[in-house]
Amino acid sequence: MNTPPGATRAARTRAARRGTTVPARFRSSPPAQRRSRETMDRFAEAAEELLRGRRFEEIPLQDIVRLSGRPIGSFYARFGSKEALLPFLYQRYHDGLEAYFETRLARVDWNGLDFRGALRALVDFLVGIYDERRWLIRALVLFARTRPEALPPDVVRRRTRLYDMPVALLARHRASIAHEDAETAIRFGVFLVSSVAREKMLFGETPHARVTPIGRRALRDELVRMLHAYLTCEVPA
């Protein structure tokens, strides 16, 4: 069936407005069957394992294929290039984040914590995200920064929903928060903590991170202090 010209023009217009045309080397074929998905997962798992010791750009495709136990023809039947693994890795990680947040946050007795205790627990949670699979997250962060057009189209909406979880937990202590809009302040505070933790833990070897040497425990303590100071401070007159 032919596509109506108007529909084609509309699709081009939407893409132009977004400014997003995913380059061919970042495209993969959606799995049509469970076996195909399992094969794609094997390649992704092999790549993640190799990321423990090397950066993505340093890993030859042959090493990924060898570790996966699948033939290279099977790889090219699903991925246009080694780089096409990156959006697939991102999608896998992205799809599991909501369940990860819910499970990890449920381990904390938030009802039994005072304001300071809740801040410490939240900072521990946010730092732990980057600590657990930093080799993978580092590659995904670099990919997201350089190729935002290749990210899942729902990434902002779903990440906003993730932020809603810690916002709701800290909003219970709104009486301790000086900001007139507690939810906005908490959301920005979570962004501050996440940004500092990400830069220090994922890119600690870079010059801008090395000018402030700090260990993990001290980093956690300073992030708690920063979040507490931000949420409880008054705006200077």
C-alpha positions as CSV (number, residue, x, y, z in Angstrom):
1,M,0.0,0.0,0.0
2,N,1.4,3.4,-1.0
3,T,2.0,6.0,1.8
4,P,0.0,9.1,1.3
5,P,2.2,12.1,0.3
6,G,0.8,14.1,3.1
7,A,1.8,11.5,5.7
8,T,5.4,11.4,4.3
9,R,5.6,15.2,4.5
10,A,4.2,15.2,8.0
11,A,6.8,12.6,9.1
12,R,9.6,14.7,7.6
13,T,8.3,17.8,9.2
14,R,8.2,16.1,12.7
15,A,11.7,14.8,12.2
16,A,12.9,18.3,11.1
17,R,11.3,19.9,14.1
18,R,13.1,17.5,16.4
19,G,16.3,17.8,14.5
20,T,16.7,14.1,14.9
21,T,17.8,11.7,12.1
22,V,19.4,8.7,13.6
23,P,22.6,7.9,11.6
24,A,22.6,4.4,9.9
25,R,25.5,3.2,12.1
26,F,23.4,3.5,15.2
27,R,20.4,1.6,13.9
28,S,19.5,-2.0,14.7
29,S,16.8,-4.3,13.6
30,P,14.0,-4.7,16.2
31,P,13.8,-8.4,17.3
32,A,10.8,-10.1,15.7
33,Q,11.1,-13.3,17.7
34,R,12.3,-14.3,21.2
35,R,15.4,-16.1,19.8
36,S,16.4,-12.9,18.0
37,R,16.0,-10.9,21.1
38,E,18.1,-13.4,23.1
39,T,20.8,-13.2,20.4
40,M,20.9,-9.4,20.7
41,D,21.0,-9.6,24.5
42,R,24.0,-12.0,24.2
43,F,25.9,-9.3,22.2
44,A,24.9,-6.6,24.7
45,E,25.9,-8.7,27.7
46,A,29.3,-9.4,26.1
47,A,29.8,-5.7,25.4
48,E,28.9,-4.8,28.9
49,E,31.3,-7.4,30.3
50,L,34.2,-6.1,28.2
51,L,33.4,-2.5,29.3
52,R,34.6,-3.4,32.8
53,G,38.2,-3.3,31.5
54,R,38.1,-1.1,28.4
55,R,36.3,1.8,26.9
56,F,33.7,1.1,24.2
57,E,35.9,2.6,21.4
58,E,38.8,0.4,22.5
59,I,36.8,-2.9,22.2
60,P,37.1,-4.6,18.8
61,L,33.9,-6.1,17.5
62,Q,35.6,-9.4,17.2
63,D,36.0,-9.5,21.0
64,I,32.3,-8.9,21.5
65,V,31.3,-11.5,19.0
66,R,33.8,-14.1,20.5
67,L,32.6,-13.5,24.0
68,S,28.9,-13.7,22.9
69,G,29.4,-17.1,21.4
70,R,27.5,-16.1,18.3
71,P,28.8,-15.8,14.7
72,I,29.6,-12.4,13.3
73,G,27.0,-12.8,10.6
74,S,24.4,-13.0,13.3
75,F,25.7,-9.7,14.6
76,Y,25.4,-7.9,11.3
77,A,22.0,-9.4,10.7
78,R,20.8,-7.3,13.7
79,F,23.2,-4.4,14.0
80,G,24.5,-2.1,11.4
81,S,27.8,-1.6,13.2
82,K,29.5,-1.9,16.6
83,E,28.2,1.5,17.4
84,A,24.6,0.3,16.9
85,L,25.1,-1.6,20.2
86,L,25.1,1.7,22.1
87,P,21.5,2.6,21.6
88,F,20.5,-1.0,22.3
89,L,22.5,-1.0,25.5
90,Y,21.0,2.3,26.4
91,Q,17.5,1.0,25.8
92,R,18.1,-2.1,27.9
93,Y,19.4,0.1,30.8
94,H,16.6,2.6,30.3
95,D,13.9,-0.1,30.4
96,G,15.1,-1.4,33.7
97,L,15.5,1.9,35.6
98,E,12.0,2.2,36.9
99,A,12.0,-1.2,38.5
100,Y,15.5,-0.5,39.9
101,F,14.3,2.7,41.5
102,E,11.2,1.1,43.0
103,T,13.1,-1.9,44.4
104,R,16.0,0.1,45.9
105,L,13.9,2.8,47.4
106,A,11.6,0.2,48.9
107,R,14.5,-1.1,50.9
108,V,14.6,2.0,53.0
109,D,12.2,2.7,55.9
110,W,11.4,6.2,54.9
111,N,8.6,6.6,57.4
112,G,11.2,6.0,60.2
113,L,13.6,8.7,59.0
114,D,13.8,12.3,60.0
115,F,14.7,15.0,57.5
116,R,18.5,14.5,57.8
117,G,18.2,10.8,57.7
118,A,16.1,10.9,54.6
119,L,18.7,13.1,52.9
120,R,21.5,10.7,53.8
121,A,19.4,7.7,52.5
122,L,18.6,9.5,49.2
123,V,22.2,10.5,48.6
124,D,23.4,7.0,49.3
125,F,20.8,5.8,46.8
126,L,21.9,8.3,44.1
127,V,25.6,7.6,44.6
128,G,24.9,3.9,44.5
129,I,23.4,4.1,41.0
130,Y,26.7,5.2,39.5
131,D,28.8,2.9,41.7
132,E,27.0,-0.3,40.8
133,R,27.6,-0.4,37.0
134,R,29.8,2.5,36.4
135,W,31.6,0.9,33.5
136,L,28.4,0.6,31.6
137,I,26.8,3.9,32.7
138,R,30.0,5.8,31.7
139,A,29.7,4.6,28.1
140,L,26.0,5.4,28.0
141,V,26.4,8.9,29.4
142,L,29.0,9.7,26.8
143,F,26.8,8.3,24.1
144,A,23.8,10.3,25.4
145,R,25.8,13.5,25.4
146,T,27.2,13.1,21.9
147,R,24.2,11.4,20.2
148,P,21.0,12.5,21.8
149,E,19.1,12.0,18.6
150,A,19.7,8.2,18.9
151,L,18.1,7.9,22.4
152,P,14.7,6.4,23.0
153,P,12.0,9.0,22.2
154,D,10.4,8.6,25.7
155,V,13.6,9.1,27.6
156,V,12.7,12.6,29.1
157,R,9.2,11.5,30.0
158,R,10.3,8.4,31.8
159,R,13.3,10.0,33.5
160,T,10.9,12.7,34.8
161,R,8.8,9.9,36.3
162,L,11.9,8.5,38.0
163,Y,12.6,11.9,39.6
164,D,9.0,11.9,40.9
165,M,9.9,9.0,43.3
166,P,12.5,10.8,45.4
167,V,10.6,14.1,45.2
168,A,7.6,12.4,46.8
169,L,9.7,10.9,49.5
170,L,11.4,14.2,50.5
171,A,8.2,16.1,50.1
172,R,7.0,14.5,53.3
173,H,9.5,16.8,55.1
174,R,8.3,20.0,53.4
175,A,8.1,21.7,56.8
176,S,11.9,21.5,56.9
177,I,12.4,23.0,53.4
178,A,12.7,26.7,53.2
179,H,11.9,27.0,49.5
180,E,8.4,28.2,48.7
181,D,8.0,25.4,46.2
182,A,9.2,22.3,47.9
183,E,8.8,20.0,45.0
184,T,10.7,22.2,42.6
185,A,13.5,22.6,45.2
186,I,13.7,18.8,45.8
187,R,13.8,18.1,42.0
188,F,16.6,20.6,41.5
189,G,18.4,19.2,44.6
190,V,18.3,15.7,43.2
191,F,19.7,17.0,39.9
192,L,22.5,18.7,41.8
193,V,23.5,15.6,43.7
194,S,23.2,13.4,40.6
195,S,25.3,15.7,38.5
196,V,28.1,16.0,41.0
197,A,28.1,12.2,41.7
198,R,28.1,11.4,38.0
199,E,31.0,13.7,37.2
200,K,33.1,12.6,40.1
201,M,32.4,8.8,39.9
202,L,32.3,8.3,36.2
203,F,34.8,10.9,35.0
204,G,37.0,11.1,38.1
205,E,40.2,10.8,36.0
206,T,39.5,14.0,34.0
207,P,41.3,17.2,35.0
208,H,38.2,19.1,36.1
209,A,37.3,16.3,38.5
210,R,40.9,15.8,39.8
211,V,41.3,19.4,41.0
212,T,39.0,18.4,43.9
213,P,40.3,15.1,45.2
214,I,37.8,13.4,47.4
215,G,37.0,9.8,48.4
216,R,33.7,8.1,48.1
217,R,32.7,8.5,51.8
218,A,33.7,12.1,51.9
219,L,31.9,12.7,48.6
220,R,28.7,11.2,50.2
221,D,29.0,13.4,53.3
222,E,29.6,16.6,51.2
223,L,26.6,15.8,49.0
224,V,24.4,15.4,52.0
225,R,25.7,18.7,53.4
226,M,25.1,20.4,50.0
227,L,21.6,19.1,49.7
228,H,20.7,20.0,53.2
229,A,22.1,23.5,52.9
230,Y,20.3,24.1,49.6
231,L,16.9,22.9,50.8
232,T,17.0,24.8,54.1
233,C,18.6,28.1,53.0
234,E,16.8,31.4,52.7
235,V,17.2,33.4,49.5
236,P,19.4,36.4,50.3
237,A,17.5,39.7,50.3
